[in-house]
Each structure stands twice: as C-alpha cells, then as structure tokens.
Amino acid sequence: MFHCIVLDMSKLENTNIKVSSSSLNELQTRAASVAEQLALLSNTNRLLVLCHLLEGEQSVGDLQSQLELSQSALSQHLSKLRDAGMVATRRDRQTIFYRIADPRVQEMMEALYRIYCV
C-alpha cells in the first residue's frame, strides 16, 4: 500500500525539504508501480470492467453482455488486468469468474466511484 501526503505549500515557503536518497528511491519505485496501474486504468474498457467487478465476482459472459465487447476484446483486457495482478479468476466447470484481487485496486476503484459516479 502506498501513502500520499498532501502538503500545504503556503507553510513551506521558507522551509528546505530534504528527502533522503533511500526515501527518494522508495518513492520512485512506488510512483513507477502506481503509474503502471494508472496506465492500465486509462483504457475506458478496462476501467469499466473494474467498475462492474466492484459489484462482486462476475462471469466472462456477464461482463461481455454488460460491456457490449467482443469476446476477443474482453479477453485481451482481462488478460492485461490479470497479468498486472489486479483481477483473479475462478473456474466453475465451463464458466470463468473474475473478481478484483488487489485490495489497493478495490480501494482505488471505490474512490473513483465516489468522486466521479455518485
């Protein structure tokens, strides 16, 4: 999990802020990871997949009918999300179900929902 700190810049006018090299390296690593996740979310269809998965586990067929995507297109989006560890699968006979696997992704999607969808 990463933490963001919001600073009141007006209080920093005469303050020198120094970040240790180890802290800077850690921050850069975290920023790179977040940037990768946000890049995946910058695709409308992948964002919509995750929005639907906020409601809980869904089958590929259910996602396909809700999103009106071809099976091939949906499969590609789900594969990218799965490879990034954002979603996980469960198979029940012939049906594959997807769910959000990463609690950070769940929190991020809930925040996006609160900000933009309510």
N, CA, C and O atoms as CSV, one atom per row, in Angstrom:
chain,resi,resn,atom,element,x,y,z
A,1,MET,N,N,0.850,-1.177,0.000
A,1,MET,CA,C,0.000,0.000,0.000
A,1,MET,C,C,0.890,1.233,0.000
A,1,MET,O,O,1.936,1.256,0.649
A,2,PHE,N,N,0.473,2.244,-0.723
A,2,PHE,CA,C,1.235,3.480,-0.748
A,2,PHE,C,C,0.429,4.571,-0.062
A,2,PHE,O,O,-0.800,4.532,-0.012
A,3,HIS,N,N,1.151,5.531,0.456
A,3,HIS,CA,C,0.508,6.643,1.146
A,3,HIS,C,C,0.896,7.936,0.453
A,3,HIS,O,O,2.052,8.127,0.077
A,4,CYS,N,N,-0.056,8.804,0.289
A,4,CYS,CA,C,0.205,10.119,-0.291
A,4,CYS,C,C,0.025,11.157,0.803
A,4,CYS,O,O,-0.885,11.057,1.626
A,5,ILE,N,N,0.884,12.135,0.805
A,5,ILE,CA,C,0.806,13.217,1.781
A,5,ILE,C,C,0.501,14.497,1.030
A,5,ILE,O,O,1.209,14.860,0.091
A,6,VAL,N,N,-0.545,15.174,1.444
A,6,VAL,CA,C,-0.892,16.456,0.846
A,6,VAL,C,C,-0.298,17.535,1.734
A,6,VAL,O,O,-0.592,17.611,2.927
A,7,LEU,N,N,0.527,18.353,1.144
A,7,LEU,CA,C,1.195,19.413,1.891
A,7,LEU,C,C,0.551,20.758,1.610
A,7,LEU,O,O,0.136,21.037,0.485
A,8,ASP,N,N,0.472,21.581,2.633
A,8,ASP,CA,C,0.040,22.961,2.462
A,8,ASP,C,C,1.275,23.747,2.048
A,8,ASP,O,O,2.108,24.084,2.889
A,9,MET,N,N,1.398,24.040,0.758
A,9,MET,CA,C,2.596,24.673,0.218
A,9,MET,C,C,2.833,26.065,0.802
A,9,MET,O,O,3.973,26.529,0.812
A,10,SER,N,N,1.796,26.740,1.285
A,10,SER,CA,C,1.974,28.079,1.850
A,10,SER,C,C,2.829,28.041,3.114
A,10,SER,O,O,3.451,29.042,3.468
A,11,LYS,N,N,2.867,26.910,3.791
A,11,LYS,CA,C,3.656,26.777,5.008
A,11,LYS,C,C,5.100,26.389,4.717
A,11,LYS,O,O,5.918,26.315,5.634
A,12,LEU,N,N,5.417,26.144,3.463
A,12,LEU,CA,C,6.746,25.665,3.111
A,12,LEU,C,C,7.623,26.726,2.466
A,12,LEU,O,O,8.718,26.412,1.999
A,13,GLU,N,N,7.175,27.956,2.428
A,13,GLU,CA,C,7.905,28.998,1.721
A,13,GLU,C,C,9.344,29.129,2.182
A,13,GLU,O,O,10.240,29.246,1.345
A,14,ASN,N,N,9.594,29.113,3.467
A,14,ASN,CA,C,10.943,29.308,3.988
A,14,ASN,C,C,11.529,28.020,4.556
A,14,ASN,O,O,12.448,28.061,5.373
A,15,THR,N,N,11.008,26.901,4.134
A,15,THR,CA,C,11.460,25.620,4.653
A,15,THR,C,C,12.167,24.843,3.561
A,15,THR,O,O,11.665,24.729,2.443
A,16,ASN,N,N,13.322,24.314,3.884
A,16,ASN,CA,C,14.025,23.435,2.953
A,16,ASN,C,C,13.622,22.003,3.270
A,16,ASN,O,O,13.786,21.536,4.398
A,17,ILE,N,N,13.094,21.309,2.266
A,17,ILE,CA,C,12.704,19.921,2.449
A,17,ILE,C,C,13.772,19.050,1.816
A,17,ILE,O,O,14.118,19.206,0.645
A,18,LYS,N,N,14.279,18.140,2.611
A,18,LYS,CA,C,15.288,17.224,2.096
A,18,LYS,C,C,14.729,15.811,2.166
A,18,LYS,O,O,14.188,15.386,3.186
A,19,VAL,N,N,14.870,15.102,1.069
A,19,VAL,CA,C,14.435,13.717,1.020
A,19,VAL,C,C,15.687,12.869,0.935
A,19,VAL,O,O,16.531,13.075,0.062
A,20,SER,N,N,15.804,11.915,1.843
A,20,SER,CA,C,16.988,11.054,1.810
A,20,SER,C,C,16.981,10.240,0.530
A,20,SER,O,O,15.929,10.008,-0.064
A,21,SER,N,N,18.158,9.809,0.110
A,21,SER,CA,C,18.244,9.050,-1.141
A,21,SER,C,C,17.477,7.744,-1.041
A,21,SER,O,O,16.901,7.299,-2.034
A,22,SER,N,N,17.452,7.112,0.136
A,22,SER,CA,C,16.692,5.868,0.272
A,22,SER,C,C,15.193,6.142,0.189
A,22,SER,O,O,14.455,5.364,-0.416
A,23,SER,N,N,14.736,7.241,0.793
A,23,SER,CA,C,13.322,7.607,0.700
A,23,SER,C,C,12.949,7.962,-0.727
A,23,SER,O,O,11.870,7.607,-1.202
A,24,LEU,N,N,13.843,8.661,-1.409
A,24,LEU,CA,C,13.587,9.035,-2.791
A,24,LEU,C,C,13.509,7.800,-3.676
A,24,LEU,O,O,12.644,7.713,-4.547
A,25,ASN,N,N,14.404,6.849,-3.459
A,25,ASN,CA,C,14.372,5.607,-4.234
A,25,ASN,C,C,13.074,4.848,-4.003
A,25,ASN,O,O,12.473,4.335,-4.947
A,26,GLU,N,N,12.643,4.777,-2.750
A,26,GLU,CA,C,11.392,4.095,-2.425
A,26,GLU,C,C,10.208,4.815,-3.073
A,26,GLU,O,O,9.314,4.174,-3.624
A,27,LEU,N,N,10.206,6.130,-3.007
A,27,LEU,CA,C,9.138,6.917,-3.612
A,27,LEU,C,C,9.106,6.723,-5.124
A,27,LEU,O,O,8.033,6.602,-5.714
A,28,GLN,N,N,10.277,6.692,-5.750
A,28,GLN,CA,C,10.341,6.480,-7.197
A,28,GLN,C,C,9.823,5.100,-7.574
A,28,GLN,O,O,9.122,4.952,-8.575
A,29,THR,N,N,10.162,4.093,-6.785
A,29,THR,CA,C,9.678,2.737,-7.041
A,29,THR,C,C,8.163,2.680,-6.923
A,29,THR,O,O,7.488,2.095,-7.770
A,30,ARG,N,N,7.639,3.285,-5.877
A,30,ARG,CA,C,6.184,3.306,-5.687
A,30,ARG,C,C,5.497,4.088,-6.805
A,30,ARG,O,O,4.454,3.677,-7.312
A,31,ALA,N,N,6.087,5.207,-7.180
A,31,ALA,CA,C,5.499,6.028,-8.244
A,31,ALA,C,C,5.461,5.256,-9.553
A,31,ALA,O,O,4.486,5.349,-10.299
A,32,ALA,N,N,6.503,4.501,-9.839
A,32,ALA,CA,C,6.533,3.703,-11.070
A,32,ALA,C,C,5.443,2.642,-11.054
A,32,ALA,O,O,4.791,2.403,-12.070
A,33,SER,N,N,5.244,2.008,-9.912
A,33,SER,CA,C,4.200,0.990,-9.781
A,33,SER,C,C,2.812,1.597,-9.957
A,33,SER,O,O,1.965,1.041,-10.656
A,34,VAL,N,N,2.589,2.737,-9.320
A,34,VAL,CA,C,1.294,3.421,-9.439
A,34,VAL,C,C,1.060,3.862,-10.883
A,34,VAL,O,O,-0.053,3.744,-11.396
A,35,ALA,N,N,2.098,4.367,-11.533
A,35,ALA,CA,C,1.971,4.807,-12.927
A,35,ALA,C,C,1.573,3.647,-13.834
A,35,ALA,O,O,0.773,3.825,-14.754
A,36,GLU,N,N,2.127,2.459,-13.581
A,36,GLU,CA,C,1.754,1.284,-14.372
A,36,GLU,C,C,0.281,0.948,-14.178
A,36,GLU,O,O,-0.428,0.658,-15.142
A,37,GLN,N,N,-0.178,0.987,-12.927
A,37,GLN,CA,C,-1.588,0.691,-12.665
A,37,GLN,C,C,-2.495,1.740,-13.305
A,37,GLN,O,O,-3.518,1.403,-13.902
A,38,LEU,N,N,-2.120,2.995,-13.178
A,38,LEU,CA,C,-2.947,4.049,-13.766
A,38,LEU,C,C,-2.963,3.960,-15.287
A,38,LEU,O,O,-3.975,4.278,-15.913
A,39,ALA,N,N,-1.859,3.533,-15.887
A,39,ALA,CA,C,-1.822,3.356,-17.341
A,39,ALA,C,C,-2.831,2.292,-17.763
A,39,ALA,O,O,-3.505,2.447,-18.782
A,40,LEU,N,N,-2.938,1.223,-16.995
A,40,LEU,CA,C,-3.934,0.196,-17.310
A,40,LEU,C,C,-5.350,0.749,-17.177
A,40,LEU,O,O,-6.236,0.402,-17.958
A,41,LEU,N,N,-5.554,1.605,-16.190
A,41,LEU,CA,C,-6.884,2.175,-15.959
A,41,LEU,C,C,-7.222,3.282,-16.943
A,41,LEU,O,O,-8.369,3.725,-16.999
A,42,SER,N,N,-6.253,3.734,-17.712
A,42,SER,CA,C,-6.530,4.817,-18.660
A,42,SER,C,C,-7.324,4.338,-19.866
A,42,SER,O,O,-7.762,5.149,-20.682
A,43,ASN,N,N,-7.514,3.029,-19.984
A,43,ASN,CA,C,-8.344,2.481,-21.048
A,43,ASN,C,C,-9.784,2.400,-20.552
A,43,ASN,O,O,-10.055,1.812,-19.505
A,44,THR,N,N,-10.691,2.987,-21.299
A,44,THR,CA,C,-12.100,3.048,-20.891
A,44,THR,C,C,-12.679,1.673,-20.605
A,44,THR,O,O,-13.367,1.488,-19.602
A,45,ASN,N,N,-12.409,0.708,-21.475
A,45,ASN,CA,C,-12.996,-0.622,-21.293
A,45,ASN,C,C,-12.455,-1.330,-20.057
A,45,ASN,O,O,-13.213,-1.994,-19.351
A,46,ARG,N,N,-11.163,-1.202,-19.784
A,46,ARG,CA,C,-10.612,-1.829,-18.578
A,46,ARG,C,C,-11.159,-1.150,-17.328
A,46,ARG,O,O,-11.430,-1.812,-16.326
A,47,LEU,N,N,-11.319,0.152,-17.388
A,47,LEU,CA,C,-11.906,0.875,-16.261
A,47,LEU,C,C,-13.338,0.400,-16.014
A,47,LEU,O,O,-13.746,0.206,-14.869
A,48,LEU,N,N,-14.091,0.216,-17.089
A,48,LEU,CA,C,-15.465,-0.270,-16.952
A,48,LEU,C,C,-15.519,-1.699,-16.420
A,48,LEU,O,O,-16.403,-2.034,-15.631
A,49,VAL,N,N,-14.578,-2.542,-16.845
A,49,VAL,CA,C,-14.516,-3.909,-16.310
A,49,VAL,C,C,-14.372,-3.846,-14.798
A,49,VAL,O,O,-15.101,-4.521,-14.072
A,50,LEU,N,N,-13.434,-3.039,-14.323
A,50,LEU,CA,C,-13.212,-2.937,-12.880
A,50,LEU,C,C,-14.407,-2.317,-12.168
A,50,LEU,O,O,-14.714,-2.697,-11.038
A,51,CYS,N,N,-15.083,-1.376,-12.807
A,51,CYS,CA,C,-16.305,-0.804,-12.215
A,51,CYS,C,C,-17.355,-1.891,-12.006
A,51,CYS,O,O,-17.997,-1.943,-10.957
A,52,HIS,N,N,-17.528,-2.752,-12.997
A,52,HIS,CA,C,-18.500,-3.843,-12.864
A,52,HIS,C,C,-18.059,-4.844,-11.799
A,52,HIS,O,O,-18.898,-5.406,-11.094
A,53,LEU,N,N,-16.768,-5.068,-11.677
A,53,LEU,CA,C,-16.276,-6.014,-10.679
A,53,LEU,C,C,-16.353,-5.459,-9.262
A,53,LEU,O,O,-16.225,-6.216,-8.300
A,54,LEU,N,N,-16.562,-4.148,-9.115
A,54,LEU,CA,C,-16.798,-3.587,-7.781
A,54,LEU,C,C,-18.044,-4.196,-7.156
A,54,LEU,O,O,-18.151,-4.295,-5.933
A,55,GLU,N,N,-18.984,-4.604,-8.001
A,55,GLU,CA,C,-20.226,-5.209,-7.517
A,55,GLU,C,C,-20.009,-6.634,-7.042
A,55,GLU,O,O,-20.896,-7.223,-6.423
A,56,GLY,N,N,-18.841,-7.195,-7.324
A,56,GLY,CA,C,-18.536,-8.566,-6.928
A,56,GLY,C,C,-18.124,-9.396,-8.127
A,56,GLY,O,O,-18.053,-8.911,-9.256
A,57,GLU,N,N,-17.859,-10.641,-7.851
A,57,GLU,CA,C,-17.401,-11.576,-8.869
A,57,GLU,C,C,-18.403,-11.672,-10.019
A,57,GLU,O,O,-19.615,-11.706,-9.802
A,58,GLN,N,N,-17.875,-11.716,-11.247
A,58,GLN,CA,C,-18.743,-11.787,-12.428
A,58,GLN,C,C,-18.154,-12.772,-13.427
A,58,GLN,O,O,-16.937,-12.918,-13.532
A,59,SER,N,N,-19.025,-13.438,-14.151
A,59,SER,CA,C,-18.561,-14.348,-15.196
A,59,SER,C,C,-18.152,-13.542,-16.420
A,59,SER,O,O,-18.560,-12.393,-16.595
A,60,VAL,N,N,-17.342,-14.166,-17.260
A,60,VAL,CA,C,-16.927,-13.515,-18.501
A,60,VAL,C,C,-18.155,-13.186,-19.344
A,60,VAL,O,O,-18.232,-12.110,-19.937
A,61,GLY,N,N,-19.108,-14.103,-19.400
A,61,GLY,CA,C,-20.333,-13.873,-20.174
A,61,GLY,C,C,-21.125,-12.677,-19.673
A,61,GLY,O,O,-21.636,-11.884,-20.463
A,62,ASP,N,N,-21.223,-12.551,-18.348
A,62,ASP,CA,C,-21.934,-11.399,-17.772
A,62,ASP,C,C,-21.219,-10.096,-18.111
A,62,ASP,O,O,-21.852,-9.113,-18.495
A,63,LEU,N,N,-19.901,-10.096,-17.965
A,63,LEU,CA,C,-19.131,-8.895,-18.302
A,63,LEU,C,C,-19.295,-8.547,-19.775
A,63,LEU,O,O,-19.454,-7.380,-20.133
A,64,GLN,N,N,-19.254,-9.562,-20.619
A,64,GLN,CA,C,-19.360,-9.331,-22.061
A,64,GLN,C,C,-20.705,-8.704,-22.415
A,64,GLN,O,O,-20.761,-7.776,-23.222
A,65,SER,N,N,-21.780,-9.198,-21.825
A,65,SER,CA,C,-23.098,-8.640,-22.153
A,65,SER,C,C,-23.277,-7.236,-21.584
A,65,SER,O,O,-23.924,-6.398,-22.212
A,66,GLN,N,N,-22.719,-6.967,-20.414
A,66,GLN,CA,C,-22.851,-5.640,-19.812
A,66,GLN,C,C,-22.027,-4.595,-20.550
A,66,GLN,O,O,-22.440,-3.443,-20.679
A,67,LEU,N,N,-20.859,-5.006,-21.033
A,67,LEU,CA,C,-19.942,-4.059,-21.668
A,67,LEU,C,C,-20.100,-3.988,-23.177
A,67,LEU,O,O,-19.562,-3.090,-23.823
A,68,GLU,N,N,-20.833,-4.930,-23.731
A,68,GLU,CA,C,-21.043,-4.987,-25.183
A,68,GLU,C,C,-19.714,-5.001,-25.938
A,68,GLU,O,O,-19.541,-4.292,-26.929
A,69,LEU,N,N,-18.784,-5.817,-25.454
A,69,LEU,CA,C,-17.494,-6.010,-26.109
A,69,LEU,C,C,-17.472,-7.386,-26.754
A,69,LEU,O,O,-18.167,-8.302,-26.316
A,70,SER,N,N,-16.672,-7.520,-27.793
A,70,SER,CA,C,-16.494,-8.851,-28.373
A,70,SER,C,C,-15.756,-9.719,-27.362
A,70,SER,O,O,-15.069,-9.214,-26.474
A,71,GLN,N,N,-15.908,-11.022,-27.509
A,71,GLN,CA,C,-15.234,-11.951,-26.613
A,71,GLN,C,C,-13.726,-11.749,-26.685
A,71,GLN,O,O,-13.038,-11.794,-25.665
A,72,SER,N,N,-13.221,-11.528,-27.877
A,72,SER,CA,C,-11.789,-11.341,-28.085
A,72,SER,C,C,-11.281,-10.078,-27.386
A,72,SER,O,O,-10.255,-10.113,-26.706
A,73,ALA,N,N,-11.991,-8.977,-27.552
A,73,ALA,CA,C,-11.578,-7.710,-26.933
A,73,ALA,C,C,-11.616,-7.814,-25.411
A,73,ALA,O,O,-10.685,-7.383,-24.730
A,74,LEU,N,N,-12.697,-8.387,-24.881
A,74,LEU,CA,C,-12.812,-8.531,-23.430
A,74,LEU,C,C,-11.696,-9.425,-22.898
A,74,LEU,O,O,-11.103,-9.134,-21.859
A,75,SER,N,N,-11.418,-10.497,-23.602
A,75,SER,CA,C,-10.361,-11.415,-23.193
A,75,SER,C,C,-9.012,-10.708,-23.102
A,75,SER,O,O,-8.245,-10.951,-22.170
A,76,GLN,N,N,-8.724,-9.844,-24.054
A,76,GLN,CA,C,-7.458,-9.105,-24.036
A,76,GLN,C,C,-7.382,-8.159,-22.837
A,76,GLN,O,O,-6.346,-8.060,-22.179
A,77,HIS,N,N,-8.482,-7.469,-22.560
A,77,HIS,CA,C,-8.500,-6.549,-21.416
A,77,HIS,C,C,-8.355,-7.316,-20.100
A,77,HIS,O,O,-7.594,-6.908,-19.223
A,78,LEU,N,N,-9.079,-8.419,-19.966
A,78,LEU,CA,C,-8.994,-9.216,-18.746
A,78,LEU,C,C,-7.596,-9.799,-18.563
A,78,LEU,O,O,-7.097,-9.886,-17.441
A,79,SER,N,N,-6.977,-10.192,-19.649
A,79,SER,CA,C,-5.622,-10.739,-19.592
A,79,SER,C,C,-4.633,-9.702,-19.061
A,79,SER,O,O,-3.779,-10.023,-18.235
A,80,LYS,N,N,-4.746,-8.475,-19.528
A,80,LYS,CA,C,-3.852,-7.409,-19.048
A,80,LYS,C,C,-4.073,-7.135,-17.562
A,80,LYS,O,O,-3.116,-6.957,-16.809
A,81,LEU,N,N,-5.327,-7.102,-17.148
A,81,LEU,CA,C,-5.631,-6.865,-15.734
A,81,LEU,C,C,-5.153,-8.032,-14.871
A,81,LEU,O,O,-4.653,-7.828,-13.765
A,82,ARG,N,N,-5.308,-9.250,-15.379
A,82,ARG,CA,C,-4.858,-10.442,-14.652
A,82,ARG,C,C,-3.329,-10.467,-14.546
A,82,ARG,O,O,-2.783,-10.748,-13.479
A,83,ASP,N,N,-2.648,-10.174,-15.648
A,83,ASP,CA,C,-1.178,-10.151,-15.641
A,83,ASP,C,C,-0.629,-9.115,-14.660
A,83,ASP,O,O,0.449,-9.301,-14.095
A,84,ALA,N,N,-1.364,-8.037,-14.463
A,84,ALA,CA,C,-0.945,-6.988,-13.526
A,84,ALA,C,C,-1.329,-7.315,-12.082
A,84,ALA,O,O,-0.985,-6.570,-11.165
A,85,GLY,N,N,-2.039,-8.423,-11.877
A,85,GLY,CA,C,-2.450,-8.811,-10.534
A,85,GLY,C,C,-3.645,-8.046,-10.017
A,85,GLY,O,O,-3.956,-8.104,-8.827
A,86,MET,N,N,-4.320,-7.329,-10.899
A,86,MET,CA,C,-5.478,-6.536,-10.470
A,86,MET,C,C,-6.726,-7.392,-10.306
A,86,MET,O,O,-7.564,-7.113,-9.448
A,87,VAL,N,N,-6.851,-8.428,-11.119
A,87,VAL,CA,C,-8.000,-9.324,-11.036
A,87,VAL,C,C,-7.511,-10.765,-10.930
A,87,VAL,O,O,-6.376,-11.084,-11.285
A,88,ALA,N,N,-8.385,-11.614,-10.438
A,88,ALA,CA,C,-8.092,-13.043,-10.330
A,88,ALA,C,C,-9.288,-13.811,-10.872
A,88,ALA,O,O,-10.380,-13.264,-11.024
A,89,THR,N,N,-9.063,-15.083,-11.159
A,89,THR,CA,C,-10.114,-15.907,-11.754
A,89,THR,C,C,-10.464,-17.085,-10.861
A,89,THR,O,O,-9.704,-17.499,-9.985
A,90,ARG,N,N,-11.651,-17.599,-11.129
A,90,ARG,CA,C,-12.122,-18.839,-10.526
A,90,ARG,C,C,-12.915,-19.554,-11.605
A,90,ARG,O,O,-13.744,-18.945,-12.281
A,91,ARG,N,N,-12.662,-20.846,-11.767
A,91,ARG,CA,C,-13.380,-21.628,-12.773
A,91,ARG,C,C,-14.404,-22.515,-12.076
A,91,ARG,O,O,-14.101,-23.173,-11.080
A,92,ASP,N,N,-15.613,-22.522,-12.613
A,92,ASP,CA,C,-16.663,-23.428,-12.157
A,92,ASP,C,C,-17.178,-24.144,-13.397
A,92,ASP,O,O,-17.981,-23.597,-14.153
A,93,ARG,N,N,-16.716,-25.356,-13.596
A,93,ARG,CA,C,-16.992,-26.145,-14.803
A,93,ARG,C,C,-16.512,-25.394,-16.035
A,93,ARG,O,O,-15.308,-25.219,-16.221
A,94,GLN,N,N,-17.434,-24.948,-16.878
A,94,GLN,CA,C,-17.062,-24.258,-18.115
A,94,GLN,C,C,-17.004,-22.738,-17.961
A,94,GLN,O,O,-16.603,-22.035,-18.889
A,95,THR,N,N,-17.399,-22.237,-16.804
A,95,THR,CA,C,-17.521,-20.790,-16.618
A,95,THR,C,C,-16.333,-20.241,-15.840
A,95,THR,O,O,-15.920,-20.807,-14.827
A,96,ILE,N,N,-15.792,-19.133,-16.329
A,96,ILE,CA,C,-14.701,-18.447,-15.636
A,96,ILE,C,C,-15.255,-17.177,-15.010
A,96,ILE,O,O,-15.911,-16.374,-15.672
A,97,PHE,N,N,-14.981,-17.013,-13.733
A,97,PHE,CA,C,-15.423,-15.843,-12.991
A,97,PHE,C,C,-14.219,-14.966,-12.668
A,97,PHE,O,O,-13.131,-15.466,-12.384
A,98,TYR,N,N,-14.424,-13.666,-12.715
A,98,TYR,CA,C,-13.377,-12.691,-12.381
A,98,TYR,C,C,-13.794,-11.893,-11.163
A,98,TYR,O,O,-14.977,-11.656,-10.917
A,99,ARG,N,N,-12.790,-11.488,-10.413
A,99,ARG,CA,C,-13.006,-10.623,-9.252
A,99,ARG,C,C,-11.784,-9.722,-9.103
A,99,ARG,O,O,-10.707,-10.036,-9.611
A,100,ILE,N,N,-11.954,-8.613,-8.411
A,100,ILE,CA,C,-10.813,-7.751,-8.101
A,100,ILE,C,C,-9.971,-8.480,-7.060
A,100,ILE,O,O,-10.479,-8.894,-6.018
A,101,ALA,N,N,-8.685,-8.633,-7.349
A,101,ALA,CA,C,-7.802,-9.416,-6.484
A,101,ALA,C,C,-6.971,-8.561,-5.540
A,101,ALA,O,O,-6.608,-9.014,-4.454
A,102,ASP,N,N,-6.672,-7.355,-5.933
A,102,ASP,CA,C,-5.766,-6.496,-5.170
A,102,ASP,C,C,-6.590,-5.509,-4.348
A,102,ASP,O,O,-7.335,-4.713,-4.919
A,103,PRO,N,N,-6.472,-5.542,-3.022
A,103,PRO,CA,C,-7.255,-4.625,-2.189
A,103,PRO,C,C,-6.988,-3.155,-2.507
A,103,PRO,O,O,-7.870,-2.313,-2.336
A,104,ARG,N,N,-5.767,-2.840,-2.972
A,104,ARG,CA,C,-5.460,-1.453,-3.345
A,104,ARG,C,C,-6.278,-1.035,-4.558
A,104,ARG,O,O,-6.736,0.104,-4.642
A,105,VAL,N,N,-6.459,-1.952,-5.490
A,105,VAL,CA,C,-7.277,-1.668,-6.676
A,105,VAL,C,C,-8.729,-1.478,-6.253
A,105,VAL,O,O,-9.413,-0.587,-6.756
A,106,GLN,N,N,-9.198,-2.309,-5.334
A,106,GLN,CA,C,-10.559,-2.179,-4.811
A,106,GLN,C,C,-10.749,-0.788,-4.200
A,106,GLN,O,O,-11.737,-0.112,-4.487
A,107,GLU,N,N,-9.807,-0.365,-3.362
A,107,GLU,CA,C,-9.897,0.955,-2.725
A,107,GLU,C,C,-9.846,2.076,-3.753
A,107,GLU,O,O,-10.596,3.048,-3.661
A,108,MET,N,N,-8.962,1.936,-4.727
A,108,MET,CA,C,-8.825,2.964,-5.760
A,108,MET,C,C,-10.116,3.083,-6.571
A,108,MET,O,O,-10.575,4.188,-6.862
A,109,MET,N,N,-10.696,1.938,-6.933
A,109,MET,CA,C,-11.928,1.964,-7.722
A,109,MET,C,C,-13.087,2.531,-6.900
A,109,MET,O,O,-13.922,3.267,-7.427
A,110,GLU,N,N,-13.137,2.193,-5.626
A,110,GLU,CA,C,-14.181,2.754,-4.759
A,110,GLU,C,C,-14.037,4.267,-4.663
A,110,GLU,O,O,-15.032,4.992,-4.686
A,111,ALA,N,N,-12.799,4.743,-4.556
A,111,ALA,CA,C,-12.561,6.192,-4.501
A,111,ALA,C,C,-12.971,6.853,-5.809
A,111,ALA,O,O,-13.620,7.899,-5.795
A,112,LEU,N,N,-12.605,6.262,-6.929
A,112,LEU,CA,C,-13.006,6.812,-8.231
A,112,LEU,C,C,-14.524,6.837,-8.358
A,112,LEU,O,O,-15.095,7.791,-8.885
A,113,TYR,N,N,-15.171,5.787,-7.875
A,113,TYR,CA,C,-16.631,5.729,-7.923
A,113,TYR,C,C,-17.237,6.863,-7.096
A,113,TYR,O,O,-18.145,7.558,-7.551
A,114,ARG,N,N,-16.718,7.044,-5.866
A,114,ARG,CA,C,-17.245,8.113,-5.000
A,114,ARG,C,C,-17.047,9.485,-5.632
A,114,ARG,O,O,-17.926,10.341,-5.542
A,115,ILE,N,N,-15.907,9.698,-6.265
A,115,ILE,CA,C,-15.589,11.008,-6.826
A,115,ILE,C,C,-16.372,11.287,-8.104
A,115,ILE,O,O,-16.891,12.388,-8.288
A,116,TYR,N,N,-16.458,10.298,-8.981
A,116,TYR,CA,C,-16.983,10.548,-10.322
A,116,TYR,C,C,-18.363,9.976,-10.610
A,116,TYR,O,O,-19.013,10.404,-11.563
A,117,CYS,N,N,-18.822,9.028,-9.817
A,117,CYS,CA,C,-20.057,8.326,-10.188
A,117,CYS,C,C,-21.222,8.582,-9.248
A,117,CYS,O,O,-22.344,8.177,-9.552
A,118,VAL,N,N,-21.002,9.227,-8.137
A,118,VAL,CA,C,-22.085,9.435,-7.170
A,118,VAL,C,C,-22.598,10.849,-7.285
A,118,VAL,O,O,-23.514,11.234,-6.559
